[in-house]
Amino acid sequence: MDCFENADGVRYDHRVTVLIADPDFEHTALLASRISDRGYKVARCSTLADATSICLKTKPAYVMTELPFTDGSGIDLVRFIAARLPLTRTVVHTWFADVSIAVAAAKAGAYDLVPKPTDDEFLISILLVGADRIPANCGIQSPGRLRRQHIEQVMKFSSANVSAAARTLNVDRRSLQRMLKRYDEEARSRFSTGH
């Protein structure tokens, strides 16, 4: 039984809490559902302020956080958790992953950094059981497809501004334009052949 009632009739939930902090709130629903199906209590939020408040109230065992929030940085959340809840495993799951970000996240106290997009089963395994015990049956997408999805998402966050996206991705603007052109041609080709 996950819940119990005390003598005053107040119900308590004994399940382990997982916090998902991501400004793209709608896109965390399926992930939250899959974690909940494993018997965990899931809290979700879209701001840094809500994340720190939930951490203080629920003391989650696991936290997954994006980096950019409208009210701060996920790195600040990682530091907050490392200082206040040192037994909590924190995984940074972000569209903005590079070596310097990974180093900053590790220094702040993150257990791991996983770039978006990532297969949900793989991501859940990293968060709940650790990188050294990933099940063999996790469906991991091809690197090319992951790269394309990552570029498309950065373009979306950059309001389709190629120069801004190129700076975020740390690539030359012309190189990014060539990649986008190739992706567009591949999409048209798939559409015309019906695949």
ZADO-1210 file (C-alpha; in nm, 4 decimals, padded with zeros to 6 digits):
<atoms>
<atom x="00.0000" y="00.0000" z="00.0000" code="MET" pos="1"/>
<atom x="00.1423" y="00.3374" z="-00.1041" code="ASP" pos="2"/>
<atom x="-00.0515" y="00.5575" z="00.1372" code="CYS" pos="3"/>
<atom x="-00.1468" y="00.5438" z="00.5028" code="PHE" pos="4"/>
<atom x="-00.3608" y="00.7546" z="00.7336" code="GLU" pos="5"/>
<atom x="-00.2428" y="00.8788" z="01.0707" code="ASN" pos="6"/>
<atom x="-00.4647" y="00.9072" z="01.3812" code="ALA" pos="7"/>
<atom x="-00.5815" y="01.2522" z="01.2691" code="ASP" pos="8"/>
<atom x="-00.7019" y="01.1156" z="00.9354" code="GLY" pos="9"/>
<atom x="-00.4198" y="01.2814" z="00.7374" code="VAL" pos="10"/>
<atom x="-00.3067" y="01.0716" z="00.4408" code="ARG" pos="11"/>
<atom x="00.0633" y="01.0244" z="00.3680" code="TYR" pos="12"/>
<atom x="00.2209" y="00.8887" z="00.0526" code="ASP" pos="13"/>
<atom x="00.5142" y="00.6543" z="00.1162" code="HIS" pos="14"/>
<atom x="00.6236" y="00.6234" z="-00.2455" code="ARG" pos="15"/>
<atom x="00.9624" y="00.7608" z="-00.3459" code="VAL" pos="16"/>
<atom x="00.9303" y="01.0994" z="-00.5181" code="THR" pos="17"/>
<atom x="01.0765" y="01.1891" z="-00.8564" code="VAL" pos="18"/>
<atom x="01.0796" y="01.5569" z="-00.9568" code="LEU" pos="19"/>
<atom x="01.0813" y="01.6575" z="-01.3237" code="ILE" pos="20"/>
<atom x="01.1667" y="02.0265" z="-01.3663" code="ALA" pos="21"/>
<atom x="01.1317" y="02.1457" z="-01.7250" code="ASP" pos="22"/>
<atom x="00.9911" y="02.4693" z="-01.8720" code="PRO" pos="23"/>
<atom x="00.8413" y="02.2617" z="-02.1569" code="ASP" pos="24"/>
<atom x="00.5831" y="02.1241" z="-01.9122" code="PHE" pos="25"/>
<atom x="00.3522" y="01.9581" z="-02.1668" code="GLU" pos="26"/>
<atom x="00.6290" y="01.7384" z="-02.3041" code="HIS" pos="27"/>
<atom x="00.7054" y="01.5833" z="-01.9638" code="THR" pos="28"/>
<atom x="00.3624" y="01.4209" z="-01.9192" code="ALA" pos="29"/>
<atom x="00.4427" y="01.0901" z="-02.0924" code="LEU" pos="30"/>
<atom x="00.7766" y="01.0572" z="-01.9129" code="LEU" pos="31"/>
<atom x="00.6052" y="01.1284" z="-01.5802" code="ALA" pos="32"/>
<atom x="00.3419" y="00.8655" z="-01.6571" code="SER" pos="33"/>
<atom x="00.6074" y="00.6029" z="-01.7354" code="ARG" pos="34"/>
<atom x="00.7929" y="00.6765" z="-01.4121" code="ILE" pos="35"/>
<atom x="00.4658" y="00.6664" z="-01.2164" code="SER" pos="36"/>
<atom x="00.3858" y="00.3264" z="-01.3719" code="ASP" pos="37"/>
<atom x="00.7006" y="00.1983" z="-01.1983" code="ARG" pos="38"/>
<atom x="00.5527" y="00.2872" z="-00.8585" code="GLY" pos="39"/>
<atom x="00.7103" y="00.6288" z="-00.8042" code="TYR" pos="40"/>
<atom x="00.5326" y="00.9463" z="-00.7016" code="LYS" pos="41"/>
<atom x="00.6043" y="01.2114" z="-00.9676" code="VAL" pos="42"/>
<atom x="00.6026" y="01.5884" z="-00.9234" code="ALA" pos="43"/>
<atom x="00.6416" y="01.8163" z="-01.2251" code="ARG" pos="44"/>
<atom x="00.7088" y="02.1872" z="-01.2503" code="CYS" pos="45"/>
<atom x="00.8102" y="02.4439" z="-01.5097" code="SER" pos="46"/>
<atom x="00.9945" y="02.7065" z="-01.3031" code="THR" pos="47"/>
<atom x="01.3031" y="02.7094" z="-01.0857" code="LEU" pos="48"/>
<atom x="01.1085" y="02.8626" z="-00.7963" code="ALA" pos="49"/>
<atom x="00.8558" y="02.5777" z="-00.8024" code="ASP" pos="50"/>
<atom x="01.1367" y="02.3214" z="-00.8275" code="ALA" pos="51"/>
<atom x="01.3145" y="02.4486" z="-00.5157" code="THR" pos="52"/>
<atom x="00.9834" y="02.4690" z="-00.3285" code="SER" pos="53"/>
<atom x="00.8913" y="02.1099" z="-00.4241" code="ILE" pos="54"/>
<atom x="01.2387" y="01.9914" z="-00.3231" code="CYS" pos="55"/>
<atom x="01.1984" y="02.1411" z="00.0232" code="LEU" pos="56"/>
<atom x="00.8477" y="01.9972" z="00.0685" code="LYS" pos="57"/>
<atom x="00.8871" y="01.6477" z="-00.0792" code="THR" pos="58"/>
<atom x="01.2628" y="01.5798" z="-00.0525" code="LYS" pos="59"/>
<atom x="01.2675" y="01.3838" z="-00.3801" code="PRO" pos="60"/>
<atom x="01.5049" y="01.0912" z="-00.4186" code="ALA" pos="61"/>
<atom x="01.5488" y="01.1713" z="-00.7894" code="TYR" pos="62"/>
<atom x="01.5413" y="01.4975" z="-00.9848" code="VAL" pos="63"/>
<atom x="01.5572" y="01.5516" z="-01.3580" code="MET" pos="64"/>
<atom x="01.6065" y="01.9095" z="-01.4704" code="THR" pos="65"/>
<atom x="01.6413" y="02.1103" z="-01.7893" code="GLU" pos="66"/>
<atom x="01.8894" y="02.4000" z="-01.7806" code="LEU" pos="67"/>
<atom x="01.7220" y="02.7201" z="-01.9059" code="PRO" pos="68"/>
<atom x="01.4234" y="02.8415" z="-01.7043" code="PHE" pos="69"/>
<atom x="01.2499" y="03.1788" z="-01.7244" code="THR" pos="70"/>
<atom x="01.3531" y="03.2440" z="-01.3646" code="ASP" pos="71"/>
<atom x="01.7061" y="03.1036" z="-01.3562" code="GLY" pos="72"/>
<atom x="01.9329" y="02.8134" z="-01.4442" code="SER" pos="73"/>
<atom x="01.8993" y="02.4427" z="-01.3771" code="GLY" pos="74"/>
<atom x="02.2622" y="02.4509" z="-01.2611" code="ILE" pos="75"/>
<atom x="02.1408" y="02.6601" z="-00.9653" code="ASP" pos="76"/>
<atom x="01.8853" y="02.3879" z="-00.8895" code="LEU" pos="77"/>
<atom x="02.1588" y="02.1221" z="-00.9041" code="VAL" pos="78"/>
<atom x="02.3699" y="02.3240" z="-00.6566" code="ARG" pos="79"/>
<atom x="02.0687" y="02.3769" z="-00.4292" code="PHE" pos="80"/>
<atom x="01.9936" y="02.0033" z="-00.4240" code="ILE" pos="81"/>
<atom x="02.3593" y="01.9088" z="-00.3679" code="ALA" pos="82"/>
<atom x="02.3724" y="02.1432" z="-00.0667" code="ALA" pos="83"/>
<atom x="02.0328" y="02.0635" z="00.0862" code="ARG" pos="84"/>
<atom x="01.9582" y="01.7065" z="-00.0281" code="LEU" pos="85"/>
<atom x="02.2959" y="01.5374" z="-00.0824" code="PRO" pos="86"/>
<atom x="02.1418" y="01.1891" z="-00.1216" code="LEU" pos="87"/>
<atom x="01.9190" y="01.3005" z="-00.4108" code="THR" pos="88"/>
<atom x="02.0312" y="01.1835" z="-00.7551" code="ARG" pos="89"/>
<atom x="02.0058" y="01.4729" z="-01.0028" code="THR" pos="90"/>
<atom x="02.0226" y="01.4255" z="-01.3789" code="VAL" pos="91"/>
<atom x="02.0404" y="01.7206" z="-01.6172" code="VAL" pos="92"/>
<atom x="01.8343" y="01.6477" z="-01.9303" code="HIS" pos="93"/>
<atom x="01.8835" y="01.9321" z="-02.1752" code="THR" pos="94"/>
<atom x="01.8813" y="02.0501" z="-02.5352" code="TRP" pos="95"/>
<atom x="02.1911" y="02.2551" z="-02.4514" code="PHE" pos="96"/>
<atom x="02.4471" y="01.9828" z="-02.3867" code="ALA" pos="97"/>
<atom x="02.8138" y="02.0272" z="-02.4602" code="ASP" pos="98"/>
<atom x="03.1384" y="01.9502" z="-02.2800" code="VAL" pos="99"/>
<atom x="03.1499" y="02.2777" z="-02.0849" code="SER" pos="100"/>
<atom x="02.7876" y="02.2332" z="-01.9702" code="ILE" pos="101"/>
<atom x="02.8588" y="01.8731" z="-01.8675" code="ALA" pos="102"/>
<atom x="03.1600" y="01.9871" z="-01.6636" code="VAL" pos="103"/>
<atom x="02.9586" y="02.2668" z="-01.4985" code="ALA" pos="104"/>
<atom x="02.6748" y="02.0247" z="-01.4149" code="ALA" pos="105"/>
<atom x="02.9163" y="01.7709" z="-01.2650" code="ALA" pos="106"/>
<atom x="03.0904" y="02.0399" z="-01.0580" code="LYS" pos="107"/>
<atom x="02.7520" y="02.1600" z="-00.9322" code="ALA" pos="108"/>
<atom x="02.6698" y="01.8060" z="-00.8151" code="GLY" pos="109"/>
<atom x="02.4755" y="01.6433" z="-01.0991" code="ALA" pos="110"/>
<atom x="02.4936" y="01.2657" z="-01.1219" code="TYR" pos="111"/>
<atom x="02.4806" y="01.2745" z="-01.5015" code="ASP" pos="112"/>
<atom x="02.3937" y="01.4879" z="-01.8037" code="LEU" pos="113"/>
<atom x="02.1788" y="01.3395" z="-02.0806" code="VAL" pos="114"/>
<atom x="02.1267" y="01.5356" z="-02.4029" code="PRO" pos="115"/>
<atom x="01.7785" y="01.5712" z="-02.5506" code="LYS" pos="116"/>
<atom x="01.6211" y="01.4003" z="-02.7307" code="PRO" pos="117"/>
<atom x="01.6719" y="01.0673" z="-02.5567" code="THR" pos="118"/>
<atom x="01.4719" y="00.7457" z="-02.5494" code="ASP" pos="119"/>
<atom x="01.2468" y="00.7524" z="-02.2398" code="ASP" pos="120"/>
<atom x="01.3470" y="00.4051" z="-02.1217" code="GLU" pos="121"/>
<atom x="01.7151" y="00.4937" z="-02.1447" code="PHE" pos="122"/>
<atom x="01.6557" y="00.8220" z="-01.9621" code="LEU" pos="123"/>
<atom x="01.4524" y="00.6568" z="-01.6856" code="ILE" pos="124"/>
<atom x="01.7234" y="00.3943" z="-01.6427" code="SER" pos="125"/>
<atom x="01.9942" y="00.6617" z="-01.6102" code="ILE" pos="126"/>
<atom x="01.7852" y="00.8447" z="-01.3498" code="LEU" pos="127"/>
<atom x="01.6571" y="00.5536" z="-01.1424" code="LEU" pos="128"/>
<atom x="01.9231" y="00.2822" z="-01.1660" code="VAL" pos="129"/>
<atom x="02.2348" y="00.4624" z="-01.2848" code="GLY" pos="130"/>
<atom x="02.4452" y="00.4779" z="-01.5975" code="ALA" pos="131"/>
<atom x="02.6365" y="00.1615" z="-01.5114" code="ASP" pos="132"/>
<atom x="02.3230" y="-00.0576" z="-01.5112" code="ARG" pos="133"/>
<atom x="02.1359" y="00.0393" z="-01.8277" code="ILE" pos="134"/>
<atom x="01.9166" y="-00.2490" z="-01.9518" code="PRO" pos="135"/>
<atom x="02.0239" y="-00.3952" z="-02.2862" code="ALA" pos="136"/>
<atom x="01.6716" y="-00.3602" z="-02.4277" code="ASN" pos="137"/>
<atom x="01.6656" y="00.0225" z="-02.4142" code="CYS" pos="138"/>
<atom x="01.5831" y="00.1526" z="-02.7600" code="GLY" pos="139"/>
<atom x="01.8441" y="00.4192" z="-02.8268" code="ILE" pos="140"/>
<atom x="01.7952" y="00.6299" z="-03.1399" code="GLN" pos="141"/>
<atom x="02.0614" y="00.6625" z="-03.4062" code="SER" pos="142"/>
<atom x="02.3128" y="00.9454" z="-03.3537" code="PRO" pos="143"/>
<atom x="02.2099" y="01.1096" z="-03.6837" code="GLY" pos="144"/>
<atom x="01.8460" y="01.1237" z="-03.5847" code="ARG" pos="145"/>
<atom x="01.9343" y="01.2535" z="-03.2376" code="LEU" pos="146"/>
<atom x="02.1545" y="01.5232" z="-03.3912" code="ARG" pos="147"/>
<atom x="01.8769" y="01.6299" z="-03.6271" code="ARG" pos="148"/>
<atom x="01.6174" y="01.6484" z="-03.3479" code="GLN" pos="149"/>
<atom x="01.8606" y="01.8438" z="-03.1324" code="HIS" pos="150"/>
<atom x="01.9269" y="02.0954" z="-03.4122" code="ILE" pos="151"/>
<atom x="01.5541" y="02.1308" z="-03.4841" code="GLU" pos="152"/>
<atom x="01.4815" y="02.1981" z="-03.1165" code="GLN" pos="153"/>
<atom x="01.7611" y="02.4560" z="-03.0877" code="VAL" pos="154"/>
<atom x="01.6232" y="02.6249" z="-03.4016" code="MET" pos="155"/>
<atom x="01.2818" y="02.6344" z="-03.2346" code="LYS" pos="156"/>
<atom x="01.4262" y="02.7882" z="-02.9146" code="PHE" pos="157"/>
<atom x="01.6170" y="03.0375" z="-03.1319" code="SER" pos="158"/>
<atom x="01.2956" y="03.1424" z="-03.3134" code="SER" pos="159"/>
<atom x="01.4415" y="03.0021" z="-03.6399" code="ALA" pos="160"/>
<atom x="01.7317" y="03.2492" z="-03.6211" code="ASN" pos="161"/>
<atom x="02.0165" y="03.0568" z="-03.7865" code="VAL" pos="162"/>
<atom x="02.2908" y="03.2805" z="-03.6421" code="SER" pos="163"/>
<atom x="02.1603" y="03.2453" z="-03.2851" code="ALA" pos="164"/>
<atom x="02.1168" y="02.8690" z="-03.3262" code="ALA" pos="165"/>
<atom x="02.4686" y="02.8364" z="-03.4692" code="ALA" pos="166"/>
<atom x="02.6102" y="03.0177" z="-03.1640" code="ARG" pos="167"/>
<atom x="02.4156" y="02.7888" z="-02.9282" code="THR" pos="168"/>
<atom x="02.5303" y="02.4788" z="-03.1168" code="LEU" pos="169"/>
<atom x="02.8856" y="02.6128" z="-03.1435" code="ASN" pos="170"/>
<atom x="02.8986" y="02.5568" z="-03.5207" code="VAL" pos="171"/>
<atom x="02.9633" y="02.7834" z="-03.8166" code="ASP" pos="172"/>
<atom x="02.6447" y="02.9494" z="-03.9494" code="ARG" pos="173"/>
<atom x="02.7099" y="02.8238" z="-04.3044" code="ARG" pos="174"/>
<atom x="02.7622" y="02.4694" z="-04.1790" code="SER" pos="175"/>
<atom x="02.4316" y="02.4871" z="-03.9950" code="LEU" pos="176"/>
<atom x="02.2581" y="02.6187" z="-04.3072" code="GLN" pos="177"/>
<atom x="02.3975" y="02.3247" z="-04.5083" code="ARG" pos="178"/>
<atom x="02.2740" y="02.0766" z="-04.2459" code="MET" pos="179"/>
<atom x="01.9274" y="02.2350" z="-04.2422" code="LEU" pos="180"/>
<atom x="01.9134" y="02.2257" z="-04.6225" code="LYS" pos="181"/>
<atom x="02.0128" y="01.8574" z="-04.6233" code="ARG" pos="182"/>
<atom x="01.7481" y="01.7753" z="-04.3591" code="TYR" pos="183"/>
<atom x="01.4875" y="01.9608" z="-04.5631" code="ASP" pos="184"/>
<atom x="01.5838" y="01.7680" z="-04.8796" code="GLU" pos="185"/>
<atom x="01.5703" y="01.4362" z="-04.6904" code="GLU" pos="186"/>
<atom x="01.2233" y="01.5214" z="-04.5568" code="ALA" pos="187"/>
<atom x="01.0968" y="01.6102" z="-04.9063" code="ARG" pos="188"/>
<atom x="01.2454" y="01.2900" z="-05.0436" code="SER" pos="189"/>
<atom x="01.0737" y="01.0768" z="-04.7764" code="ARG" pos="190"/>
<atom x="00.7448" y="01.2576" z="-04.8394" code="PHE" pos="191"/>
<atom x="00.7601" y="01.2071" z="-05.2176" code="SER" pos="192"/>
<atom x="00.8439" y="00.8348" z="-05.1863" code="THR" pos="193"/>
<atom x="00.5834" y="00.7788" z="-04.9150" code="GLY" pos="194"/>
<atom x="00.8297" y="00.6547" z="-04.6473" code="HIS" pos="195"/>
</atoms>
